Amino acid sequence: MKSFLVVIALLVSMTVGLQAQFTCPSGYTQVTRTFKVPSPAGGCCDVEVTFCYKVDLTTGKFLVTYGPVTYPSQACATQFGPGLFNWVSKKIYYYYNTANIANCPATTNLVLDETKSSCYSVASPPANINDPITFIPCGSTACRRICGMCLSTSETDPCTTPAEPMIVYTGCQNTTVVCEGAGTGALCGINTCSSSN
């Protein structure tokens, strides 16, 4: 039992170290922000996301890349995966895009260019369901999505007051990479890639 606890402690210290090492690429701005996202069980959940963004007017791209994601409790963490990043990318574009966002069906002059690790792992297993849980990028492969975007004139964010209009993706190009390390009991096996638009 003692050796099992030592192994767990080593894994926790390794993954926490990886979380602390997350840095943005050169020229990007790093942000840690809490977003409210819809919960599959109803209502909304808080999720803290560390990400990097950059507006590149030369290429016409709004670039985003992701780091650690933390839920205040495990109850909401069941939604972690491609859907979370789909939602959060729309909110990041809405909050941090310095260009005017066009109403649909017109599109904005910048497109979203998003990359993230194709796999995440749990940084430290929580002791109980009410403890925070952090997911960190792992592995060496990444997924990429490039989308045009516009502002919906009918769909609103159910987790904001007053309700904010939602971004709509248009003409997405997805590069989906298989999550390395996937499998039962894998430390680095939570898929974050989306093949949907």
N, C-alpha and C positions, 0 to 999 in steps of 0.2 A: 504494500500500500504506500509506503514511504517513497519508493522509487517512482511509483505512478505520479505522486504529487510533485516530485522533483521535475519529471518530464513535463507536466502541465505548466509548472512555473516557468520552465525554460521556454516553452512555446509561447506563453503569454508575454514574456519579456522580449522575445524575438519579434512578435507581431506588433507590440506597442512601439518597439524601436523602429520598425518599418513605417508605422503611422507618423512618427515624429520626423522621419526623413523626407516626407513628401514636400517637394518644392516645385514651383512653376517653371516652365520653360522661359528662356530669356525673352524679355519684352512683354510678358503676360502680367496681369494683376491678380494676386491671390486674395480670395475672399472666403470667409467662413460665415455662413448665413443660415438661419433657421427658416424653413419653409413650412407652410401648412399644406398638407396634401390629403386628398380624400382617402378615407379608410374603407376597405372592402366590407367591414362590419357596420358601416354607417358613421357619420360624423367625419371629423378631420383629425389627423395626427401631425404632431410636430416632427420634423426631421432636420438635423443639422448637417449641412453639406459643405465640404471644402472643395473649391473649384478654382480654376484659373481662366481668365478670359482676356481677349485681345480683339480690338477692332482694327482690321487691316483694310484701309480704303483702297490700297493699290490692287489687291486681289478681289475686293468686294465681299470679304468674308468677316463674319463675327465668329471668332474661334473660341471654343470652350473645351477644357479637359478637366477630368474629375479626379479627386482624391478620396479621403475617408468620408464615410457617411455614418452618422450616429443617431439612433433613436433613443428617446428618454426611457423607454421600456420595451420589453420584448413583445408586448401585446400588438404594437403597430408594425413590428419588424417583419411580419409575414408578407408584407407588400414589397419587400426589397427585391429588386430585379429590374428587367428592362423597362417595365411600366413606370417605375419611379423616375428613372432618368428621362423618359419621354416627357413626363409632367414637369420635372424640374427644369429641363432645358427650355421649355416654353416660358417658364417664369423668369429664368435668367435673361433670356432674350428680351422679355417685356421690361424688366427692371434695368438692364444694363446696356441696351442698345442705344447708342447716342443718336442714331439716325431716326427720322420720323418713321413710324410704323404705319404702313398703308392699310386701309380697310379692304377686306376681301371683296371682290375677287382679285383686285390689284395686289401685287407683291411689293415688298420693301426693296430698297436698293442694295441691301446686304443679305447674304444667305448665311444660314447657320452651318458651321463646320465643326462637328462635335466628335471628339475621340475619348475613349475610356478603355481601361483594361477590360479584356474579355472575361476575366475572372476576378472575383472578390473572395475574401475569406473573413472569418470572424476574428477580430483582434484579440478578444479575451472572452471566453464563455461566461455569461452572467450567472451569478449564484441563484437568482430567482427571477420570476417574470417581471417584477417591478424595477429591476436594475437596468441601467442603460446598456445598449449593445452597439458596438462599433464594427463596421465592415470596412476593410481596407483593400485597395487594389493589389493584385498579386500576379505572378507570371510575367511573361515577356511579350505576349500578343495583345493587340488592341483592336477594337471595333471602331468604325468610322461611319458617320452619317452626314450627308450634305443635303440640306433642304432649303427651298424657298419658304418664306413665311408671310402671313398676313394676319390682320386682326379681325377676329370674328365679329360680325354685327348682331349675332344672336346667342352664341355660347358664352356663358360667364363662369367665373371661378366660384364654386360653392363654398370655398374656404376663406374668402375675403369679404370684409365689410367696410365700405360698400363693395358690392361684387365687381371685380375687375373683368374686363373682356379677356377672352382666351385667345392665344395665338393658335393659328391653324397651319400645319405643315403642308407644303405643296411640292410635288415632284421630287420626292426624296430618293437619294442614291445611297444604299446601305452596303457597307463592306462588313459582313458578318464572319467572325473568326470563331472556330470552335473553342470553347473554354478548356484550356489545358488543365489537367489535374482533376477533371470531372469524374465523379464516381462516388459510390457509397463510402462515407467516412473520409473523403478527401479534404485536406486542409485548404486547398486552393481549388474550389470546385463550384462556386456559385456563379452561374451564367448571368451576364449583364448585357449580352448582345441582343438586339432586336432586329428582326427581318421585316417588321411591319413599317408602313409609312405613317 
